[in-house]
Amino acid sequence: MRKEFGVKAILYPQPVLILASYDLEGNVWAMNAAWGGISEENEISVCLTPTHKTIVSALKQGCLTISPGTAKEVAACDYVGIATGNKDADKMKKSGWHFEKAPHVNAPIIKELPMTIECKIKEFNTDTCIMKLEIVNVLVDDSVLTDGKIDLEKLQPIAFDAANRAYVKLTEKVGDAWKSGLKLMK
Ligand SMILES: Cc1cc2nc3c(=O)[nH]c(=O)nc-3n(C[C@H](O)[C@H](O)[C@H](O)COP(=O)(O)O)c2cc1C
């Protein structure tokens, strides 16, 4: 027996993407987005509401950054997804996060989130809600690298569990891609 859940936006894993941008006055805005993922070799697509403060600002700059949410920063990651800069001018001060400009786009790095993807906005279709973003660089802090490679035990990225309205860790390795299945090839 399988229980039917009907038409629900539930998929595993769903990312916790923290999008960040500067407005024209140089203030930082950030929000949480789960409806997104890699759509080409150098492209991420995300379904976004155009009126979010972070998105209004990003559209004016033509760019934004995306940082995977982490277990250590789960409260702030959730907070930027429930508070809006449209209603609270102090939203980002309350997050407790600190920022510096990314090297390749005019958008902020969130210092507390060790991985940052610098993106240029390619297109935004408000009818479909899909924003396509070109990846121009990926920055990863030394503190979460082992032998120069991204170490998930150190980064502690989290996923969004839509069915249970929860955040879960994505850390345990269970196989090798393009390798674990080789034993079944005859
Ligand atoms: C778990 C979670 C996932 C979210 N996913 C999205 C999403 O994919 N797209 C979107 O437009 N908003 C999403 N939101 C809502 C925005 O993060 C939220 O409206 C936020 O307050 C916008 O902030 P801003 O107006 O300051 O930019 C999500 C919120 C949470 C908590």
The ligand as an SDF file (V2000), in Angstrom:
LIG
                    3D

 31 33  0  0  0  0  0  0  0  0999 V2000
   11.6730   26.9940    3.6950 C   0  0  0  0  0  0  0  0  0  0  0  0
   11.3280   28.2060    2.8480 C   0  0  0  0  0  0  0  0  0  0  0  0
   11.3940   28.1010    1.4680 C   0  0  0  0  0  0  0  0  0  0  0  0
   11.0750   29.1940    0.6640 C   0  0  0  0  0  0  0  0  0  0  0  0
   11.1520   29.0640   -0.6930 N   0  0  0  0  0  0  0  0  0  0  0  0
   10.8680   30.1230   -1.4980 C   0  0  0  0  0  0  0  0  0  0  0  0
   11.0150   30.0170   -2.9140 C   0  0  0  0  0  0  0  0  0  0  0  0
   11.4570   28.9980   -3.4550 O   0  0  0  0  0  0  0  0  0  0  0  0
   10.6710   31.1040   -3.6680 N   0  0  0  0  0  0  0  0  0  0  0  0
   10.2210   32.2800   -3.1210 C   0  0  0  0  0  0  0  0  0  0  0  0
    9.9280   33.2340   -3.8740 O   0  0  0  0  0  0  0  0  0  0  0  0
   10.0860   32.4050   -1.7590 N   0  0  0  0  0  0  0  0  0  0  0  0
   10.4070   31.3710   -0.9430 C   0  0  0  0  0  0  0  0  0  0  0  0
   10.3070   31.4790    0.4220 N   0  0  0  0  0  0  0  0  0  0  0  0
    9.7630   32.7210    0.9920 C   0  0  0  0  0  0  0  0  0  0  0  0
   10.7690   33.8890    1.1320 C   0  0  0  0  0  0  0  0  0  0  0  0
   12.0260   33.4550    1.6450 O   0  0  0  0  0  0  0  0  0  0  0  0
   10.1430   34.9120    2.1100 C   0  0  0  0  0  0  0  0  0  0  0  0
    8.9400   35.4080    1.5500 O   0  0  0  0  0  0  0  0  0  0  0  0
   11.0450   36.0390    2.5460 C   0  0  0  0  0  0  0  0  0  0  0  0
   10.3890   36.6920    3.6020 O   0  0  0  0  0  0  0  0  0  0  0  0
   11.3600   37.0630    1.4580 C   0  0  0  0  0  0  0  0  0  0  0  0
   12.1860   38.0470    2.0490 O   0  0  0  0  0  0  0  0  0  0  0  0
   12.4490   39.4880    1.4030 P   0  0  0  0  0  0  0  0  0  0  0  0
   11.0970   40.0880    1.0200 O   0  0  0  0  0  0  0  0  0  0  0  0
   13.1300   40.2820    2.5030 O   0  0  0  0  0  0  0  0  0  0  0  0
   13.3230   39.2860    0.2270 O   0  0  0  0  0  0  0  0  0  0  0  0
   10.6500   30.4180    1.2540 C   0  0  0  0  0  0  0  0  0  0  0  0
   10.5950   30.5180    2.6510 C   0  0  0  0  0  0  0  0  0  0  0  0
   10.9370   29.4150    3.4460 C   0  0  0  0  0  0  0  0  0  0  0  0
   10.8820   29.5480    4.9510 C   0  0  0  0  0  0  0  0  0  0  0  0
  1  2  1  0
  2  3  1  0
  2 30  2  0
  3  4  2  0
  4  5  1  0
  4 28  1  0
  5  6  2  0
  6  7  1  0
  6 13  1  0
  7  8  2  0
  7  9  1  0
  9 10  1  0
 10 11  2  0
 10 12  1  0
 12 13  2  0
 13 14  1  0
 14 15  1  0
 14 28  1  0
 15 16  1  0
 16 17  1  0
 16 18  1  0
 18 19  1  0
 18 20  1  0
 20 21  1  0
 20 22  1  0
 22 23  1  0
 23 24  1  0
 24 25  2  0
 24 26  1  0
 24 27  1  0
 28 29  2  0
 29 30  1  0
 30 31  1  0
M  END
$$$$
